[in-house]
Amino acid sequence: MLLLCLAAAAGCVQQQQGKSENIIAHWTFDDASDNKIKDASGKHDGMVKGDKTGEFIRKGLYGNAAIFGKGRNTVVIPHSDELSLADDFSIECVIKPFSVDFFNTIIWKGSRNISPEEINYFVDIKNGRLELKTKDKAGNWSVYSTRKPVIEKNKWHDIIITYKQGQVNIYVNGKKCIVDISEKEPAQNTLLANEHEVTIGAGANHIENSYFFNGLIDDIKISKGVNADISKGKQENFTKKVVENEITGLENKSSEIIDAARKLKNLMNDGGSQDNNEILNSLLKVYEKGLTANESLLEEFNKQIGIMEYKNYYISSFGEEKNFALTVLPTYERLVKKTTFFKDIKNLKNDISLSLARNEREGFQAILLGSPFGDVNDVKVSVEDLRNENGKDTIRSKNIEWAPIASIETAPPEIDVDFVGKIPDAIMEGGEKINVARNDFTPVFFRIFADKETVPGNYKGRITFSCDGVSQELILNVKVYDFTLPEKNSLVVGFTFFESFYQKWYGYKTLTDEQKMGIYKFLLKYRIPPNNIYSGGGCYPEIEFLEKLADKGADFCTLKSLGGKGLRSEKEINEVLEKYRKNINKLKAANLYKYTYFYGYDELDCHSDSLDSAKQIMPRIMNEFPDLRLMQTSFPNPDIAGLFNVWVPLFAYFTSEQNLKILDKMRKKPNAEIWWYNADFPRKPFPNYFIDYPVFDCRIIMTLSYMYKVQGILYWSINREWKTNDVQGNKWPQIPWKPYIFNINNGARKYVNGMGNMVYPGADGQIYPSLRLENLRDGVEDYEYLKLLERQTAILKQSGRSPALVQEAEPLLRVPADVATAVNNYSADPQKLIDYRLKVAVLIEKINKALK
């Protein structure tokens, strides 16, 4: 029965009957020479776009198929009037999706970055349901969807969708499905044509490609008429093809298993009998559990191969005597918990060199490698003072913090990532001992702080790891520059922390002033001024805390957030204005108004139902408070350009020269500022804070912020996953952390890991940072290096001294091309940025010396 279902799924299109003159387009995906996908009708060839074009064509059901890997590749077909479908047409597909959760786009025609959006047709899978979607002139969706989930992952499906006079029929594997109409009833019985391109394998939001297909597409045919071939003969042929495909797949998998078994046998011949018995017992359990699928067996073989390879690696690198081994990694790199993790270690060493300014923190990771012969528990860590080469000065050990990094197990996301599984991220502050499992590794994070009184120069010291009478040393070299970073950021870092999630997690009825201050000091340690742009209070943080912390970096506060869809009465408007008036007067009296922003109407460009409300009240607020900075997380499109003065568009808007000119024009207006932000979008090739993106992304973002001369950066939350994990009974870390969130409006799960979360709840009200948060702070400090060089160069130039030094410095204020050329085109090699940072630091010292 399973094979029959699989078979019915995959073969409809190429075997379909019908006159060739009725075929509008037919893409068979048999070849992608010159990155072209040919249309068998000879009219509408497509271009393959992406970074994996060389791996695009795979074995399919009917010849070959194209593999779409969550955005790695798409196919784009230029507009043709013939491809704009109005009425009386069929769309047929043969697909094998690897996932069916969330949205998976097969094919669509339209544009979502104009207003109103124009969608002629949009065929996708949503949580297993097959959909045909379109939009009317006003930009309203009409969605024709199968009532039940009909698409399964890892199975071939034969799909036919027909449309005539507003009537939609959907056939899957030869069976007619019940179709429901959701969203909005169509105003007409024909679809609206447009002049936009056709895209296969990716949908879009209002900014960029998204909602990617993940799997194989063997065939897509668009035809005139609704004469779908669901004949018994066609379905029998389709079933035959699926069975043949399954058999071939089993043969190929069996061949892989044989190869893996031979490799494992060779490795076992080099190991002891104990290793052999453990391996054989592990393989036996695969069968005992009834896991007869070849996939499970191959996975187990490869796991055991990895274990044996690690044993060889460990013995050849460290010998058999050491109960654990040691190496180091910089903060901006990360090992993940895969069996072959050791292959990602570039070099082995027991020393590391760091550099930092006064009032700066820098870190690194010590990687404790587990022995292949057994677990090691209770490894103790001893840190000595770092001594200056002058023989007098020290960096005290109390300024060196350390903690093991716990892993967060990710769930398969909707985006393309290199690894799904356990990823070290949560820095478990306050620990005293470390455990290292056999054939595994434990990363330990070290954080060094050079306070404002630290004497510049070169420092050196030891960190000792000891267990069962055996100790190993790590040599730490630290250079402290002769300049000091300011307490306040030059870039406003508006990363929201929800006190309500903190309070609920720990079961506090209210937060004391001491608890609030503890939160704020933690955030400031990471150069994040305490803030919550969505706060419903009068001002956040409260004025009494701002007064105490303003000179320590708390330079960003927002008034009560405002929004809504309906129009307000005059009385309601006056009440809103009076509340703002009272709070603004208090802020002015405390000399804090200069840090104050208004945040309202979140992402107005994609929540157009709030536009009328914003148009009603924002002019009144602007007139009442002409010097108030009014933030909007949108691009300044003409319909909202006059309503705000602080613009915070998504990263993706900064890739267009036209957009940059508009933003530069807006920047020159009174009280105007240009910020930027990201959230669950944009995605690669843009940087983001997702846990399964390279951790270096969190750092490079700040150098990119300097490159684009933005005045602030916004992020909607750093503790949003606390709400997901705040469950009854045992909570993290007793149970695994769920690295995802649920939409507050519709309850839908977001299929990205780590979005909106960079901190974890610790013991007794403590907040644990993440490896991503450490990189974020390092990035802010990179930004401060550049701003300090910029300021000191200007002073030197004005003084008329050392013109040669000015000439050396000014080009360095432009981010080098080998570091980044655009927000979606930056080097993935962190060393490029580190080398640049070093040049900047050296030049700051030179200029400071010249100015003395």
PAMAR-395566 format. One record per residue (C-alpha): y, z, x; residue in one letter; chain. Coordinates in steps of 0.02 Angstrom, whole numbers. Example, Ala and Ser with C-alpha at 12.3 -4.5 7.8 and 13.67 -1.06 7.14 Angstrom:
        v        w        u   pavex   drentor
     -225      390      615       A         A
      -53      357      684       S         A
//
This chain:
        v        w        u   pavex   drentor
        0        0        0       M         A
      117       42      144       L         A
       89     -127      224       L         A
      116     -215       59       L         A
      285     -130       39       C         A
      330     -171      217       L         A
      278     -348      195       A         A
      375     -375       37       A         A
      529     -318      128       A         A
      548     -442      265       A         A
      517     -621      227       G         A
      612     -686       81       C         A
      748     -791      154       V         A
      669     -919      265       Q         A
      527     -955      147       Q         A
      637     -972       -5       Q         A
      636    -1126     -110       Q         A
      796    -1215     -154       G         A
      891    -1373     -122       K         A
      978    -1383       46       S         A
     1139    -1443      -37       E         A
     1152    -1274     -121       N         A
     1147    -1180       44       I         A
     1320    -1122       98       I         A
     1265    -1037      259       A         A
     1099     -988      337       H         A
     1091     -880      494       W         A
      913     -862      563       T         A
      957     -762      720       F         A
      827     -854      823       D         A
      943     -884      970       D         A
     1109     -820     1039       A         A
     1143     -944     1178       S         A
     1324     -939     1236       D         A
     1343     -786     1122       N         A
     1332     -898      969       K         A
     1229     -872      812       I         A
     1200    -1043      737       K         A
     1208    -1081      552       D         A
     1055    -1185      506       A         A
     1162    -1280      383       S         A
     1271    -1333      530       G         A
     1436    -1271      459       K         A
     1472    -1088      498       H         A
     1417    -1033      671       D         A
     1458     -854      719       G         A
     1508     -770      882       M         A
     1419     -616      950       V         A
     1540     -479     1001       K         A
     1495     -320     1094       G         A
     1432     -248     1257       D         A
     1246     -282     1238       K         A
     1245     -468     1200       T         A
     1109     -501     1329       G         A
      988     -390     1231       E         A
     1036     -453     1059       F         A
      887     -562     1012       I         A
      718     -478      983       R         A
      552     -525      906       K         A
      575     -530      717       G         A
      472     -566      564       L         A
      505     -754      555       Y         A
      528     -799      737       G         A
      667     -693      810       N         A
      792     -568      742       A         A
      955     -489      800       A         A
      961     -304      841       I         A
     1116     -210      787       F         A
     1133      -41      873       G         A
     1266       61      784       K         A
     1411      -48      839       G         A
     1349     -114     1006       R         A
     1356     -290      935       N         A
     1426     -379      784       T         A
     1430     -561      729       V         A
     1595     -634      671       V         A
     1608     -797      574       I         A
     1780     -879      552       P         A
     1850     -896      378       H         A
     1802    -1044      273       S         A
     1845    -1071       90       D         A
     1661    -1103       62       E         A
     1619     -928      125       L         A
     1737     -848       -1       S         A
     1622     -817     -148       L         A
     1693     -811     -324       A         A
     1548     -834     -445       D         A
     1371     -900     -465       D         A
     1299     -862     -293       F         A
     1154     -778     -205       S         A
     1147     -677      -44       I         A
      975     -658       34       E         A
      927     -553      184       C         A
      776     -502      285       V         A
      808     -336      372       I         A
      721     -191      457       K         A
      842      -44      464       P         A
      809       99      587       F         A
      916      215      481       S         A
      972      213      300       V         A
     1080      370      293       D         A
     1266      357      258       F         A
     1337      178      257       F         A
     1248       35      347       N         A
     1338     -131      329       T         A
     1240     -294      325       I         A
     1377     -423      290       I         A
     1553     -425      220       W         A
     1709     -532      206       K         A
     1883     -458      201       G         A
     2010     -346      285       S         A
     2043     -159      270       R         A
     2195     -147      384       N         A
     2314     -222      257       I         A
     2383     -147       97       S         A
     2308     -171      -27       P         A
     2142     -203       57       E         A
     2057     -369       23       E         A
     1868     -368        2       I         A
     1781     -524      -64       N         A
     1604     -454      -45       Y         A
     1527     -310       50       F         A
     1337     -289       60       V         A
     1276     -124      130       D         A
     1148       16      119       I         A
     1211      187       66       K         A
     1084      327       84       N         A
      942      207       44       G         A
     1031      123     -102       R         A
     1076      -60      -88       L         A
     1255     -104     -136       E         A
     1364     -254     -172       L         A
     1548     -204     -169       K         A
     1711     -293     -198       T         A
     1896     -252     -226       K         A
     2022     -310     -355       D         A
     2204     -359     -327       K         A
     2259     -178     -329       A         A
     2132     -131     -195       G         A
     2014      -39     -314       N         A
     1828      -40     -276       W         A
     1695     -106     -392       S         A
     1522      -54     -332       V         A
     1356     -125     -394       Y         A
     1219      -10     -329       S         A
     1033       12     -355       T         A
     1005      169     -458       R         A
      875      237     -338       K         A
      851      225     -150       P         A
      754       65     -120       V         A
      776       37       67       I         A
      669      136      190       E         A
      696      152      376       K         A
      582       64      499       N         A
      515      -55      366       K         A
      546     -239      334       W         A
      637     -279      172       H         A
      663     -440       77       D         A
      828     -429      -15       I         A
      906     -546     -144       I         A
     1073     -512     -228       I         A
     1138     -631     -362       T         A
     1306     -633     -449       Y         A
     1360     -731     -604       K         A
     1499     -691     -727       Q         A
     1505     -509     -675       G         A
     1316     -490     -692       Q         A
     1230     -428     -534       V         A
     1043     -430     -504       N         A
      962     -352     -351       I         A
      784     -387     -296       Y         A
      697     -290     -157       V         A
      525     -345     -101       N         A
      508     -455     -253       G         A
      546     -317     -377       K         A
      701     -314     -486       K         A
      800     -153     -468       C         A
      904      -61     -597       I         A
     1087      -86     -551       V         A
     1230       33     -593       D         A
     1416       -1     -584       I         A
     1519      139     -507       S         A
     1698      167     -450       E         A
     1799       50     -564       K         A
     1743      -77     -694       E         A
     1796     -249     -630       P         A
     1947     -321     -719       A         A
     1877     -498     -706       Q         A
     1706     -581     -696       N         A
     1740     -671     -533       T         A
     1768     -606     -358       L         A
     1935     -627     -270       L         A
     1932     -751     -126       A         A
     2022     -712       37       N         A
     2056     -794      204       E         A
     1977     -663      316       H         A
     1827     -681      429       E         A
     1647     -636      388       V         A
     1567     -495      488       T         A
     1382     -458      506       I         A
     1317     -290      567       G         A
     1476     -188      547       A         A
     1593     -135      409       G         A
     1766      -64      435       A         A
     1884       75      389       N         A
     2072       49      384       H         A
     2082       51      575       I         A
     1927      -20      656       E         A
     1747      -75      638       N         A
     1634       63      570       S         A
     1486       92      453       Y         A
     1374       -2      573       F         A
     1203      -73      536       F         A
     1065        1      643       N         A
      911     -107      650       G         A
      849     -286      645       L         A
      921     -428      542       I         A
      803     -576      538       D         A
      887     -689      414       D         A
     1040     -704      300       I         A
     1066     -847      178       K         A
     1211     -876       59       I         A
     1180    -1003      -79       S         A
     1259    -1076     -234       K         A
     1172    -1025     -394       G         A
     1067     -875     -442       V         A
      892     -949     -437       N         A
      809     -813     -333       A         A
      633     -854     -275       D         A
      525     -702     -312       I         A
      367     -803     -337       S         A
      195     -731     -303       K         A
      162     -861     -169       G         A
      319     -817      -75       K         A
      282     -631      -83       Q         A
      102     -658      -24       E         A
      167     -755      125       N         A
      293     -619      159       F         A
      158     -485      153       T         A
       53     -586      275       K         A
      199     -596      395       K         A
      230     -409      387       V         A
       46     -370      419       V         A
       45     -489      568       E         A
      204     -407      633       N         A
      129     -233      616       E         A
      -30     -284      708       I         A
       70     -362      849       T         A
      174     -204      859       G         A
       18      -96      872       L         A
      -52     -209     1008       E         A
      110     -196     1107       N         A
      117       -8     1084       K         A
      -65        7     1138       S         A
      -23      -90     1295       S         A
      119       31     1330       E         A
        2      179     1304       I         A
     -125      106     1425       I         A
       10       80     1556       D         A
       75      257     1530       A         A
     -102      329     1539       A         A
     -134      240     1704       R         A
       28      307     1776       K         A
      -13      483     1717       L         A
     -188      471     1791       K         A
     -116      426     1961       N         A
        5      571     1953       L         A
     -133      691     1899       M         A
     -236      643     2050       N         A
      -98      718     2156       D         A
      -87      881     2055       G         A
     -194     1038     2047       G         A
     -330     1073     1920       S         A
     -217     1192     1824       Q         A
      -91     1051     1798       D         A
     -229      933     1742       N         A
     -297     1057     1615       N         A
     -125     1089     1543       E         A
      -90      904     1527       I         A
     -258      869     1444       L         A
     -236     1015     1324       N         A
      -63      953     1278       S         A
     -129      779     1241       L         A
     -273      853     1141       L         A
     -149      946     1029       K         A
      -74      779      977       V         A
     -240      737      894       Y         A
     -275      912      829       E         A
     -111      909      734       K         A
     -160      745      655       G         A
      -22      650      743       L         A
     -122      491      754       T         A
       29      376      765       A         A
       37      282      929       N         A
      221      328      942       E         A
      176      512      956       S         A
       42      480     1085       L         A
      155      373     1192       L         A
      292      505     1179       E         A
      171      639     1240       E         A
      110      530     1383       F         A
      288      498     1439       N         A
      330      683     1425       K         A
      184      729     1538       Q         A
      230      591     1660       I         A
      405      665     1669       G         A
      335      839     1704       I         A
      225      775     1844       M         A
      368      674     1918       E         A
      478      828     1913       Y         A
      345      928     2006       K         A
      342      797     2144       N         A
      533      795     2148       Y         A
      545      984     2159       Y         A
      415     1004     2297       I         A
      486      863     2402       S         A
      665      929     2383       S         A
      640     1118     2394       F         A
      459     1157     2438       G         A
      333     1257     2338       E         A
      395     1430     2387       E         A
      561     1436     2293       K         A
      548     1512     2119       N         A
      707     1419     2071       F         A
      823     1295     2157       A         A
     1010     1268     2155       L         A
     1134     1125     2149       T         A
     1309     1099     2078       V         A
     1400      986     1957       L         A
     1586      967     1922       P         A
     1653     1016     1751       T         A
     1674      834     1699       Y         A
     1488      792     1714       E         A
     1341      853     1613       R         A
     1152      853     1618       L         A
     1060      842     1453       V         A
      892      919     1411       K         A
      774      774     1433       K         A
      612      782     1529       T         A
      679      667     1665       T         A
      846      759     1683       F         A
      820      770     1872       F         A
      841      582     1886       K         A
     1023      604     1832       D         A
     1064      722     1976       I         A
     1161      614     2098       K         A
     1142      727     2249       N         A
     1082      901     2290       L         A
     1200     1023     2373       K         A
     1239     1208     2378       N         A
     1426     1197     2406       D         A
     1574     1134     2305       I         A
     1759     1107     2340       S         A
     1896     1130     2210       L         A
     2084     1117     2211       S         A
     2211     1192     2093       L         A
     2392     1244     2077       A         A
     2455     1419     2045       R         A
     2438     1468     1862       N         A
     2294     1346     1842       E         A
     2108     1363     1806       R         A
     1972     1253     1878       E         A
     1786     1261     1854       G         A
     1617     1194     1903       F         A
     1435     1211     1854       Q         A
     1296     1288     1956       A         A
     1132     1207     1902       I         A
      981     1320     1920       L         A
      825     1213     1927       L         A
      665     1290     1860       G         A
      509     1290     1965       S         A
      362     1183     1904       P         A
      251     1336     1931       F         A
      327     1462     1809       G         A
      476     1536     1719       D         A
      604     1643     1808       V         A
      695     1781     1715       N         A
      840     1897     1752       D         A
      924     1800     1891       V         A
     1072     1904     1948       K         A
     1240     1830     1999       V         A
     1353     1907     2130       S         A
     1527     1837     2165       V         A
     1628     1890     2318       E         A
     1815     1877     2346       D         A
     1876     1710     2412       L         A
     1966     1730     2577       R         A
     2110     1625     2639       N         A
     2089     1545     2808       E         A
     2242     1644     2863       N         A
     2130     1796     2863       G         A
     2244     1900     2751       K         A
     2250     1837     2573       D         A
     2114     1830     2442       T         A
     2073     1768     2268       I         A
     1989     1921     2195       R         A
     1817     1902     2117       S         A
     1888     1967     1952       K         A
     1978     1799     1942       N         A
     1811     1708     1946       I         A
     1722     1711     1778       E         A
     1547     1646     1746       W         A
     1427     1623     1601       A         A
     1271     1520     1562       P         A
     1293     1365     1455       I         A
     1183     1360     1299       A         A
     1120     1196     1228       S         A
     1163     1128     1057       I         A
     1030     1017      980       E         A
     1111      862      908       T         A
     1054      767      754       A         A
     1039      577      753       P         A
     1219      518      723       P         A
     1284      360      641       E         A
     1363      309      807       I         A
     1282      234      960       D         A
     1244      371     1088       V         A
     1138      378     1245       D         A
     1042      536     1199       F         A
      993      640     1047       V         A
      928      814     1080       G         A
      982      972     1169       K         A
     1151      956     1255       I         A
     1227     1102     1354       P         A
     1395     1146     1277       D         A
     1420     1328     1222       A         A
     1479     1441     1365       I         A
     1403     1611     1324       M         A
     1536     1727     1394       E         A
     1492     1904     1443       G         A
     1313     1876     1501       G         A
     1244     1975     1647       E         A
     1081     1886     1690       K         A
     1011     1711     1683       I         A
      841     1644     1633       N         A
      771     1480     1699       V         A
      622     1400     1612       A         A
      485     1307     1701       R         A
      518     1120     1722       N         A
      692     1147     1650       D         A
      867     1189     1708       F         A
     1000     1315     1663       T         A
     1183     1269     1690       P         A
     1303     1411     1732       V         A
     1489     1385     1714       F         A
     1611     1460     1840       F         A
     1798     1469     1807       R         A
     1924     1510     1945       I         A
     2102     1564     1908       F         A
     2243     1558     2035       A         A
     2383     1667     1965       D         A
     2568     1641     2000       K         A
     2563     1757     2150       E         A
     2420     1669     2239       T         A
     2466     1618     2416       V         A
     2437     1431     2443       P         A
     2304     1377     2566       G         A
     2118     1355     2588       N         A
     1998     1488     2526       Y         A
     1812     1511     2548       K         A
     1680     1627     2478       G         A
     1500     1645     2422       R         A
     1411     1658     2256       I         A
     1236     1731     2268       T         A
     1093     1706     2144       F         A
      948     1827     2166       S         A
      783     1866     2082       C         A
      622     1955     2137       D         A
      687     1984     2312       G         A
      734     1801     2338       V         A
      916     1748     2346       S         A
     1009     1584     2361       Q         A
     1191     1557     2405       E         A
     1322     1436     2347       L         A
     1476     1408     2455       I         A
     1639     1391     2359       L         A
     1789     1307     2443       N         A
     1955     1316     2350       V         A
     2122     1239     2397       K         A
     2275     1313     2312       V         A
     2427     1199     2308       Y         A
     2602     1258     2344       D         A
     2669     1233     2168       F         A
     2651     1320     2002       T         A
     2609     1251     1831       L         A
     2722     1309     1688       P         A
     2662     1424     1549       E         A
     2721     1304     1416       K         A
     2644     1132     1402       N         A
     2752      979     1422       S         A
     2638      899     1293       L         A
     2625      987     1125       V         A
     2440     1019     1093       V         A
     2416     1042      906       G         A
     2232     1085      891       F         A
     2198     1183      731       T         A
     2099     1345      729       F         A
     2049     1412      557       F         A
     2066     1601      554       E         A
     1980     1602      384       S         A
     1817     1537      460       F         A
     1828     1667      597       Y         A
     1860     1807      473       Q         A
     1718     1755      359       K         A
     1593     1734      501       W         A
     1616     1913      559       Y         A
     1634     1985      384       G         A
     1808     2055      410       Y         A
     1904     2092      250       K         A
     2066     2064      343       T         A
     2112     2032      524       L         A
     2206     2166      618       T         A
     2353     2123      728       D         A
     2242     2158      878       E         A
     2109     2035      817       Q         A
     2239     1901      783       K         A
     2316     1927      955       M         A
     2143     1911     1032       G         A
     2121     1741      948       I         A
     2293     1682     1004       Y         A
     2269     1737     1184       K         A
     2102     1647     1191       F         A
     2183     1487     1129       L         A
     2328     1502     1252       L         A
     2203     1523     1394       K         A
     2153     1344     1351       Y         A
     2335     1289     1335       R         A
     2321     1274     1146       I         A
     2466     1354     1053       P         A
     2396     1449      902       P         A
     2417     1337      750       N         A
     2345     1279      586       N         A
     2431     1126      514       I         A
     2347     1157      346       Y         A
     2405     1336      329       S         A
     2455     1390      156       G         A
     2567     1530      218       G         A
     2752     1524      249       G         A
     2738     1496      436       C         A
     2590     1491      553       Y         A
     2573     1587      664       P         A
     2676     1726      587       E         A
     2847     1751      663       I         A
     2806     1921      740       E         A
     2669     1841      846       F         A
     2774     1690      892       L         A
     2909     1805      959       E         A
     2784     1891     1073       K         A
     2696     1733     1132       L         A
     2831     1598     1137       A         A
     2861     1620     1324       D         A
     2672     1614     1354       K         A
     2649     1442     1280       G         A
     2653     1468     1091       A         A
     2776     1326     1065       D         A
     2711     1246      905       F         A
     2713     1315      728       C         A
     2708     1234      559       T         A
     2779     1279      390       L         A
     2671     1290      235       K         A
     2575     1128      215       S         A
     2626     1020       67       L         A
     2534      885      -28       G         A
     2480      832     -200       G         A
     2464      678     -308       K         A
     2571      712     -460       G         A
     2760      714     -477       L         A
     2848      883     -478       R         A
     2978      944     -601       S         A
     3153      983     -539       E         A
     3115     1167     -554       K         A
     2958     1150     -447       E         A
     3052     1052     -315       I         A
     3187     1185     -305       N         A
     3054     1320     -286       E         A
     2975     1226     -142       V         A
     3143     1202      -57       L         A
     3188     1386      -77       E         A
     3025     1441        6       K         A
     3057     1327      153       Y         A
     3238     1383      161       R         A
     3190     1567      178       K         A
     3063     1535      315       N         A
     3177     1418      411       I         A
     3317     1546      409       N         A
     3198     1677      480       K         A
     3140     1558      616       L         A
     3318     1515      663       K         A
     3365     1699      672       A         A
     3220     1728      791       A         A
     3266     1576      897       N         A
     3099     1495      853       L         A
     3157     1349      747       Y         A
     3147     1235      899       K         A
     2957     1251      891       Y         A
     2946     1219      704       T         A
     2869     1068      616       Y         A
     2834     1024      436       F         A
     2659      953      405       Y         A
     2621      874      237       G         A
     2533      733      146       Y         A
     2387      719      265       D         A
     2348      539      318       E         A
     2458      462      186       L         A
     2417      284      238       D         A
     2237      307      177       C         A
     2279      424       31       H         A
     2395      310      -63       S         A
     2371      409     -224       D         A
     2490      538     -149       S         A
     2625      411     -108       L         A
     2727      434     -267       D         A
     2731      622     -240       S         A
     2786      601      -59       A         A
     2921      477     -107       K         A
     2988      602     -233       Q         A
     2998      758     -125       I         A
     3013      705       57       M         A
     3191      634       39       P         A
     3242      800      -39       R         A
     3166      898      108       I         A
     3247      781      234       M         A
     3416      798      149       N         A
     3403      988      137       E         A
     3343     1010      318       F         A
     3408      860      416       P         A
     3355      931      585       D         A
     3178      979      531       L         A
     3038      882      613       R         A
     2928      806      477       L         A
     2753      758      535       M         A
     2646      620      462       Q         A
     2472      570      522       T         A
     2499      386      484       S         A
     2575      233      562       F         A
     2756      208      504       P         A
     2722       68      381       N         A
     2873        7      282       P         A
     2829      102      123       D         A
     2834      271      212       I         A
     2942      238      365       A         A
     3093      326      292       G         A
     3003      483      236       L         A
     2959      565      403       F         A
     3021      573      583       N         A
     2871      632      683       V         A
     2737      498      680       W         A
     2557      537      725       V         A
     2452      378      714       P         A
     2270      364      764       L         A
     2231      310      942       F         A
     2180      138      880       A         A
     2358       94      829       Y         A
     2412      100     1011       F         A
     2313      -54     1061       T         A
     2433     -178      978       S         A
     2592     -234     1066       E         A
     2674     -257      896       Q         A
     2630      -80      847       N         A
     2695      -12     1011       L         A
     2862      -99      982       K         A
     2874      -22      808       I         A
     2833      151      877       L         A
     2960      132     1016       D         A
     3092       87      888       K         A
     3048      239      783       M         A
     3054      350      938       R         A
     3239      313      960       K         A
     3288      380      790       K         A
     3367      556      769       P         A
     3243      700      785       N         A
     3103      573      804       A         A
     2944      602      902       E         A
     2786      499      929       I         A
     2620      591      938       W         A
     2442      529      916       W         A
     2274      593      857       Y         A
     2092      556      828       N         A
     1962      630      711       A         A
     1794      552      665       D         A
     1880      389      711       F         A
     1911      294      819       P         A
     1748      280      914       R         A
     1692      190     1071       K         A
     1770      106     1165       P         A
     1899      241     1124       F         A
     1875      419     1189       P         A
     1831      559     1070       N         A
     1776      741     1072       Y         A
     1601      715     1002       F         A
     1471      821     1088       I         A
     1362      670     1127       D         A
     1503      568     1204       Y         A
     1533      591     1391       P         A
     1616      760     1416       V         A
     1744      675     1527       F         A
     1819      596     1369       D         A
     1897      765     1327       C         A
     1991      761     1493       R         A
     2046      580     1510       I         A
     2131      587     1339       I         A
     2274      688     1413       M         A
     2308      565     1554       T         A
     2307      428     1423       L         A
     2434      533     1326       S         A
     2549      528     1477       Y         A
     2522      340     1496       M         A
     2580      309     1317       Y         A
     2724      436     1330       K         A
     2674      527     1172       V         A
     2756      695     1145       Q         A
     2610      780     1062       G         A
     2427      766     1019       I         A
     2347      827      859       L         A
     2168      874      815       Y         A
     2120      935      644       W         A
     2004     1079      694       S         A
     1913     1161      838       I         A
     1803     1279      735       N         A
     1754     1180      580       R         A
     1566     1193      609       E         A
     1576     1382      587       W         A
     1581     1349      400       K         A
     1421     1245      409       T         A
     1329     1380      508       N         A
     1393     1533      414       D         A
     1232     1565      318       V         A
     1147     1718      245       Q         A
     1021     1809      355       G         A
      999     1762      536       N         A
     1139     1659      610       K         A
     1169     1572      774       W         A
     1119     1606      912       P         A
      962     1678      828       Q         A
      939     1509      743       I         A
      992     1336      804       P         A
     1173     1281      783       W         A
     1201     1136      664       K         A
     1324     1019      752       P         A
     1393      935      597       Y         A
     1502      968      445       I         A
     1506      929      260       F         A
     1653      844      176       N         A
     1756      973       80       I         A
     1791      850      -62       N         A
     1620      775     -100       N         A
     1497      881        0       G         A
     1434      731       98       A         A
     1371      765      273       R         A
     1467      689      419       K         A
     1345      601      534       Y         A
     1432      637      699       V         A
     1398      785      814       N         A
     1532      907      867       G         A
     1673      831      765       M         A
     1803      965      731       G         A
     1718     1097      836       N         A
     1748     1151     1017       M         A
     1715     1338     1007       V         A
     1573     1450      951       Y         A
     1564     1625      875       P         A
     1515     1756     1003       G         A
     1468     1939      996       A         A
     1586     2067      917       D         A
     1724     1947      871       G         A
     1722     1856     1037       Q         A
     1753     1668     1042       I         A
     1644     1564     1158       Y         A
     1723     1407     1233       P         A
     1629     1245     1258       S         A
     1611     1132     1408       L         A
     1716     1008     1310       R         A
     1855     1136     1290       L         A
     1857     1167     1478       E         A
     1881      981     1504       N         A
     2018      977     1373       L         A
     2117     1110     1466       R         A
     2088     1022     1632       D         A
     2160      866     1551       G         A
     2316      959     1492       V         A
     2339     1022     1670       E         A
     2319      843     1736       D         A
     2462      799     1619       Y         A
     2566      941     1692       E         A
     2539      875     1868       Y         A
     2612      708     1813       L         A
     2760      787     1723       K         A
     2796      897     1874       L         A
     2793      746     1989       L         A
     2906      655     1866       E         A
     3033      798     1863       R         A
     3031      829     2050       Q         A
     3049      643     2088       T         A
     3202      633     1975       A         A
     3281      783     2063       I         A
     3244      709     2234       L         A
     3315      541     2183       K         A
     3473      621     2116       Q         A
     3496      720     2277       S         A
     3498      560     2380       G         A
     3373      632     2503       R         A
     3212      548     2563       S         A
     3227      379     2475       P         A
     3062      328     2556       A         A
     2976      475     2470       L         A
     3053      422     2304       V         A
     2985      247     2330       Q         A
     2814      321     2364       E         A
     2819      432     2209       A         A
     2886      315     2075       E         A
     2735      196     2073       P         A
     2621      347     2060       L         A
     2702      392     1893       L         A
     2615      240     1821       R         A
     2432      274     1785       V         A
     2331      161     1903       P         A
     2232       19     1827       A         A
     2071       85     1902       D         A
     2096      244     1798       V         A
     2151      162     1635       A         A
     2241       11     1567       T         A
     2232       59     1382       A         A
     2167      195     1269       V         A
     2014       87     1237       N         A
     1997       29     1417       N         A
     1980      171     1541       Y         A
     1861      204     1685       S         A
     1704      301     1642       A         A
     1699      358     1823       D         A
     1786      528     1829       P         A
     1811      515     2017       Q         A
     1947      384     1987       K         A
     2051      512     1893       L         A
     2012      651     2018       I         A
     2070      542     2164       D         A
     2229      501     2068       Y         A
     2260      686     2033       R         A
     2241      726     2218       L         A
     2373      595     2265       K         A
     2491      667     2135       V         A
     2466      845     2200       A         A
     2495      796     2381       V         A
     2656      706     2335       L         A
     2720      854     2233       I         A
     2701      962     2387       E         A
     2790      833     2495       K         A
     2936      821     2374       I         A
     2950     1011     2356       N         A
     2956     1024     2546       K         A
     3091      890     2556       A         A
     3195      981     2425       L         A
     3194     1147     2518       K         A
//
